[in-house]
Amino acid sequence: MSPRKILVVDDDPAVLDFLGAKLGARFKLVATRAPAGVVELARREKPDLILCDVDMPEMDGGDVSKALFDDEELRDIPVLFLTGAASPQALERLSGQLGGRPALSKREPLEKLLAKIELLLGP
Amino acid sequence: MTAFWRKLAASLRGFSFFAAKSERDFFALAITGMAFILPFTINNFVQGRHLIGVVTTGLVVWFLANGIAVYRGRRLMPPAFVFLPALAVLGFALWARGEVAIFWAYPAILLFHFILAQRVANFFNAAVVLMAVPAAYASFGQDIALRVAATLILTIVFANVFSYLIERQRRKEAEQAKFAADVFDSLPIGLAMRDLEGRYLFVNRAWESFTGARRADVIGRTVHDRAPKAEADAVVAEDRAVLARGPGAAPELQDFAFRGKRFMLTRTVMTNAQGATTGVLVASVDTTERHAMEQALAEQARFEERRLDLVVRAARVGIVDWDGRTHATYYSPRLRELRGYPPDADTSDWPDYFKVMIHPDDRQRVIARFRNYILGKERYGPQEYYAQEEYRLSRADGSYVWVQAMGICVRDESGFATRFIAVITDVTERRAQEEALRESVRLREDVERMSRHDLKTPLNSVIAMTRLLRENVRLPADDAELLGTIERAGYRILNMVNLSLDLFRMESGTYQFHPHAVDLVEVARKVAADLESQAASKGVDIRIGTEIPAMARADELLCYSMLANLVKNAIEAAPEGSAVSVSANRQEDWVVAKVHNPGAVPEAMRARFFQKYATAGKSAGLGLGTYSARLMARVQEGEITLQTSEAAGTSLVVRLKAAEGTEARAAPGDAAKDGAAERSGEALPALRVLVVDDDEFNRLVLRRSLPAPPLVLSMAVNGRAALQAAEREWPDVVLLDLEMPVMDGYQAARALRELERRESRKRLTIVAISSNDEAAIIERALAAGCDHYLVKPAPREALWDILLARKRDGTGIAAEPPSRAGDAVVADPDLEQAMPAFIESRRRLLEKMPAALKGKDRAAFKRLAHQLAGSFALYGFRWAAERCHEIEAAAPKGDAADLAARVAAVREHLDGVTIRYAAGAENP
């Protein structure tokens, strides 16, 4: 089975570097710093999962999520918010959801992120 | 005609040649003229020419009479009149003896020219020619008459030329003489020349002013004519002494006192062109002022010396005078005494001051500093003053004396000290006093602090027990309320103790001020509400005079305490039925709050109004209110001042710096309370909890506040007992008191962590519980291995939160221990390559933050903090991530300076942190 493709969206290149280093071996990663181009990129790349930052200038995670949801073709691609804004406890209180999408704090250990990704990608 | 004669007489008087002749010269000339003419007169009588004889005899008599008159100092007539008869006689002679008389015309012409002014002489000459030429014509005919006329005119021309030359020479000499006289007069040096007989030949103007004598009165006179005999004898004796040495001897400078003034003078023997001694020239300079100045300086120097001597004696200081080149050292008598020697002891065999006399423990320090000093290598370059320092100096009996030294030095052009003079004072006694004072202050502080802490422990028990009773026992409502009252009273005492601890920290300067934007109007409202009943009981009305928020850069709790103190005092001081008004306004960079009451502070109280323990007519109260209020204002970088008068009443004016933001910070702790409330419904997990406390009440309180089951509790009375208990049965959570006998909490925490590591036990959650809330103590506890720190009385919610967190971590993985700035960052090895770029990019982000803060772009600032917090967490920079997260939270309303400092701390951490790479790093 070919490695599954994840589209990573974050305005901070350091985060993209990190995810590249930690997830690059297991998944095929497509990274972008421009949230405005996510829909177009997703159409072209057809990722299996979109990992998206929440707090970004110009277009935030909510906007990205809405744009994806509004697109017939992309509506079913799972989106996982990765945020530094909320603590693990705060997210826990929100049942791990932000705007109807699953979300994970950047402060959580990597294992949790991997587990969540596996969960969303399914078998 | 009379006008002519007057004019003639005037011209003769003013005429130089004649005027230059002295009266005596003129007399001589008259006698000579008479003697010359007399033989010819006698001859006329002998020849029988009686008429002409009589006429010439008349001329002789005229000359003689005039000469005698001049000799007697009188003059019969103007000099020219002497010659009119001469002319008349010549005319008569020509008429009577024609041819022979013509020869007399020649000497007459010359005589007129020698004696009379040129113009007058020419007038007489013309008369002579007019008489002689017709006489020659009559006697000898035309040829001879022409020759006589020609020779007479030629004689007149020669005489005129000769007169002119003499006159020119005379004028030149007169000019030179005047120039020399003017030069001498312009000199500030007194000049006087005396001849060999002591007569004044010449004096100048300076000499006149020195002596007070006028030159007209002294020229030609002797010293004895001018001065008293004694003075004149002395002057003449000096002149003779100089003349005896002869000309050419080097002039000697003489100091000379004269009529209350002082002069410096020289005597020079003068000679003429032929080398003959002509007299003595005395030149003198007035040195009175200079002499007086020198006298004054000398007097002052003597006085300074005496004063220094007095100071040295009075201060009982020793002096060390050290030569930087030869190292020769002078020790003053007092210094010898300091070292236990007699004041007149011989110091020539004393050893090196620095290398031997100074106590070995002080030696290195003193020598190092002194060396830098003399070489001019101190931090701010060569200094003249050697600031005081203290060290021990050896004494004759082998003991040491504590001295204080300070000094000054003289430096050469390269900055090296060539001479050093130090003042050495015995400070043994002072040091002993200081030490005693320090000791007593330390003791007092210790006692104060201990009593405060000791007070807190039983107080905590009182509060906690009451609460337990109230919560766990079904009591009648009245009793429950009574218990509630006890609990509240306990909290009030606790608050007082805490405040006094805070005050103690403020006094000792260890209080840490965390500024926020605080609305003083809002605080005033709270204070007014809380003190309403107290005010009402006295019939005093509290009025808040402002509606607009006034945001101060302050600490809300401190502001509350401060205003509450001031308002409480105001209520007490206000007359019954009056009003206390409180206002707060922004004034430029300050927020000014004013608490006013119509009463005046008694005169006697005003000066010590803000002093500790100052009270006036109050039965209760320690006099700490205004004192602590001012302390709190100062800790918040503000000030409180008092304005009071019988007419205007009393105003206490609080000035605090204005905050930059405009919104009040949410009351601290609100969010935490909400979180705890949310979770309080959650069931506690079945955890093994070990309670370690030497105080049985504390153990009891904890036992009662922790439900078992589901918890399994065990107790230990000190650290050692706790270790034994843990070895028997490894707990999940340890609640650890810090101050315990046998083995304290710090040791216990370290030992437990060691055990955990050595035997690969499940990770413990260690919670330190203490009544001490000092930052240093908390840090120490965390460093010893504690995960959490709770201040007694530990609220049950906080404890439950910790236990619940333990549950949520599920598998017994404890919450991460708090990170510290100095901790090494443990990063994933996969990130090693990306790390340098990551750190560099974080630096750039951090660099943008101060600018955003300065530009008041709080949104941008927050975004940066957010970005940093997220990425730091991912890369394993736990401490930095937490700090950035805090910065992000405080970004909208926090104090700019505080935020900037926090950013700087992160930056510093980033620059200095060690990074280790280890697999599974993110998962502790």
Interface residues (C-beta under 8 A of the other chain):
Chain A: D11 D12 P13 A14 V15 D17 F18 G20 A21 K22 D53 D55 P57 T83 G84 A85 S87 Q89 E92 R93 S105 K106 R107 P109 L110 E111
Chain B: G675 E678 R808 D828 D830 L831 Q833 A834 A837 F838 S841 R842 R863 H866 Q867 A869 G870 S871 A873 L874 Y875 A881 H885 E888 E922 N923
